[in-house]
Amino acid sequence: MVLAELGGSISRALTRMSSATVVDENVFRECLNEIARALMQADVRFKMVCDLQANIKKSVNLEALATGTNKRRIIETAVGKELCKMLDPGKPAFVPKKGKPNVVMFVGLQGSGKTTTCTKYAHYHQRKGFKPSLVCADTFRAGAFDQLKQNATKAKIPFYGSYMESDPVKIAVEGLEKFRQEKSDLIIIDTSGRHMQEAALFEEMRQVAEATKPDLVIFVMDGSIGQAAFDQAQAFKQSAAVGAVIITKLDGHAKGGGALSAVAATKSPVIFIGTGEHIDEFDVFNVEPFVGRLLGRGDLPGLLDKMESIVPADQQSELVAKLAEGAFTLRLMYEQFQNLLKMGPMGQIFSMLPGFSSELMPKGQEKQSKEKIKRYMTIMDSMTAAELDSKNPKLMTESRILRVARGSGRQVKDVTDMLEEYKRLAKMWSKLNVSKLIPPNGKMSDQAIQKMLKALPPQVVQQMGGKSAFEALVKQMGGGKDMSKMLAAMKGGA
Ligand SMILES: Nc1nc2c(ncn2[C@@H]2O[C@H](COP(=O)(O)OP(=O)(O)OP(=O)(O)O)[C@@H](O)[C@H]2O)c(=O)[nH]1
């Protein structure tokens, strides 16, 4: 996503400024201009960029900058504060409460991703224990009901709609009645979209809202619409009581600056972002971690949460214990590969690490690595339990390699490549001596960090932003618990 590039540009502007010998008005102005250029390239509205620049100028005391030791930090804080202010309208969105008949209505232009997002929103709340339901009040687009029906069936969410009825208000009211009786506590109404903002669309939206009295109206906006975002969001706000925004398609070429514009235009917070077509490609949006990522500060709590969801807490210590025994088996490697695949795009993971940017993962490399991991896993699927659990690398004789190659439909070379990778990882883990490296509850010592640095392949350290970025990361991760969580989820990537 292009937002990562925005983060990279802002970080570079700050680094250039902080490395200047004297920070005078010119250097400061140049830094702000560079940040402004980056924001405009990301489709943030011109007026918003000007306001941001003016506010930062006002809040930074140049004299303090001249004498201050941490110039970067002072400006970074000011930039961060202003970006947060842009994204935080100051009032939180309505949050559905379990057990109450919450009604949420979705509005947006045709093709913005409204129908897909309704299901993602329902699915997200279903996993949180809600009893959601979906009503298709889109009678404008032929096929809208089929799409919602298909999505809802896949996600096992009750739905309501009609092929015959052409009055969206009637369908919305009937759906509402039905699901209220069925005690659904989150009734989601999908409304029609149009190709353009036009009177008929807004009138229909107004009528549906009047008849259903939603607790929350969510405006869904395609993240790639660019500079038109502000006007579009404002037009919707003027016709419906928009209370929250969801930005979709932030996985593609979306520059993302529209998110800032939509907040400004609707005075409503962004609550989720869509990052793909799949039902799970839907993330809660929080302002501070998002801005932190833009400034290259990372999102450690987000990263740790993500890791915890991949390797449950009770399995982390088990994994570290196995590593501490020096028992790095093929099965362990297989499990790590599974974790890696579950982690999602590496670029996204990188952007959560302080000082890193998803730009670090070259385009194309990610796909290749994923394919390689999947290939290795297919090969391991043809191995016996004894082979997977063996601690003896010599067990894999020529005849066994031949058998595995035949069984998995791969070349002998693919099997030997996989075994080489295994040996490399096993060697790395034995060098790391996990039990000494991470005391059960204590922090890693400087000595242990240096040891870890030596054991990791140089290209991994480089990918992680270099030696000092790695040291800072490990220190920031603090105690052994967080480190083991990180190791448990990431060790396969080495
Ligand atoms: N890549 C990507 N595609 C998305 C995302 N959200 C939705 N889409 C895709 O965008 C297209 C349009 O989505 P819909 O949900 O049909 O759009 P809509 O706004 O409901 O359209 P109408 O019902 O015609 O108003 C579909 O192909 C979706 O799969 C997203 O976050 N990322």
PDBQT file of the ligand as one rigid body, heavy atoms in Angstrom, charges set to zero:
ROOT
HETATM    1  N1  LIG A 501      -8.702  -5.528  -2.950  1.00  0.00    +0.000 N 
HETATM    2  C1  LIG A 501      -9.822  -5.260  -2.288  1.00  0.00    +0.000 A 
HETATM    3  N2  LIG A 501     -11.004  -5.418  -2.896  1.00  0.00    +0.000 NA
HETATM    4  C2  LIG A 501     -12.116  -5.137  -2.206  1.00  0.00    +0.000 A 
HETATM    5  C3  LIG A 501     -12.083  -4.680  -0.858  1.00  0.00    +0.000 A 
HETATM    6  N3  LIG A 501     -13.372  -4.496  -0.457  1.00  0.00    +0.000 NA
HETATM    7  C4  LIG A 501     -14.154  -4.821  -1.517  1.00  0.00    +0.000 A 
HETATM    8  N4  LIG A 501     -13.418  -5.200  -2.566  1.00  0.00    +0.000 N 
HETATM    9  C5  LIG A 501     -13.851  -5.616  -3.911  1.00  0.00    +0.000 C 
HETATM   10  O1  LIG A 501     -14.449  -4.498  -4.561  1.00  0.00    +0.000 OA
HETATM   11  C6  LIG A 501     -15.457  -4.914  -5.456  1.00  0.00    +0.000 C 
HETATM   12  C7  LIG A 501     -16.743  -4.149  -5.188  1.00  0.00    +0.000 C 
HETATM   13  O2  LIG A 501     -17.216  -4.540  -3.936  1.00  0.00    +0.000 OA
HETATM   14  P1  LIG A 501     -18.771  -4.603  -3.569  1.00  0.00    +0.000 P 
HETATM   15  O3  LIG A 501     -18.845  -5.043  -2.163  1.00  0.00    +0.000 OA
HETATM   16  O4  LIG A 501     -19.518  -5.375  -4.576  1.00  0.00    +0.000 OA
HETATM   17  O5  LIG A 501     -19.152  -3.092  -3.738  1.00  0.00    +0.000 OA
HETATM   18  P2  LIG A 501     -20.509  -2.319  -3.385  1.00  0.00    +0.000 P 
HETATM   19  O6  LIG A 501     -20.095  -0.991  -2.890  1.00  0.00    +0.000 OA
HETATM   20  O7  LIG A 501     -21.372  -3.122  -2.511  1.00  0.00    +0.000 OA
HETATM   21  O8  LIG A 501     -21.199  -2.156  -4.764  1.00  0.00    +0.000 OA
HETATM   22  P3  LIG A 501     -22.787  -1.909  -4.959  1.00  0.00    +0.000 P 
HETATM   23  O9  LIG A 501     -23.480  -3.036  -4.288  1.00  0.00    +0.000 OA
HETATM   24  O10 LIG A 501     -22.907  -1.997  -6.429  1.00  0.00    +0.000 OA
HETATM   25  O11 LIG A 501     -23.096  -0.611  -4.427  1.00  0.00    +0.000 OA
HETATM   26  C8  LIG A 501     -15.591  -6.419  -5.264  1.00  0.00    +0.000 C 
HETATM   27  O12 LIG A 501     -14.881  -7.068  -6.278  1.00  0.00    +0.000 OA
HETATM   28  C9  LIG A 501     -14.929  -6.664  -3.910  1.00  0.00    +0.000 C 
HETATM   29  O13 LIG A 501     -14.385  -7.965  -3.814  1.00  0.00    +0.000 OA
HETATM   30  C10 LIG A 501     -10.797  -4.506  -0.234  1.00  0.00    +0.000 A 
HETATM   31  O14 LIG A 501     -10.647  -4.091   0.915  1.00  0.00    +0.000 OA
HETATM   32  N5  LIG A 501      -9.702  -4.814  -0.996  1.00  0.00    +0.000 N 
ENDROOT
TORSDOF 0
